[in-house]
């Protein structure tokens, strides 16, 4: 497909493939957004400009509450999948709130190395299932595939005192009754005293550090959805 430069909402992008089907009008000046019925209602795309320049039939995905009777086709598509409080007001529903979120394809019945391993534990926002559109996941960090190696802080050469094992002090048994004798001062000497312990563990405390979340390199855009 031939590439072409399109100017959209004061932002210039390189358009190929499906993006060109959104029917942005090509112009040397500020571009305009042309309505195209071939773009399905409920379609979500990235918008690189100011939301103030969006046409009326597109909305930023910010969880806006909509009236079902004013957007019947949109509700038919997304239903209450993104409405956490569905049932509170049966005349209203919400569009997706994708602020601060990356998007991920539904795992569905996929069963290979690219499956979402926690697809059944995703958080359901509205009237959907965890392995369906509308669910989200909290941040997580994968377990390492190799062992970590390290060392504790060194404390230098030192000894441990063993109470009750001192020596070198004389002990006198005084003269008693008959058949008792007095022993002179004597010393008990010990050497190579060792403290033996059974199998046990040492706790290694790791101080807090690092960043607040695990994330790839990224850039901000607005996710927008076609509502009419």
Buried (B, 14 or more C-beta within 10 A) or exposed (E): EEEEEBBBBEBEBEBEEEBBEBEBEEEEEEBBBEEEEEBEBBBBBEBBBEEEBBBEBBBBBBBBEBEBEEBEEBBEBBBBBBBBEBEEEEEBBBBBBBEEEEEEEBBEEEEEEEEBEEBEEBEBBBBBEBBBBBBBBEEEEEEEEEEEEEEEEEEEEEEEEEEEEEEEEEEEEEEEEEEEEEEEEEEEEEEEEEEEEEEEEEEEEEEEEEEEEEEEEEEEEBBBBBBB
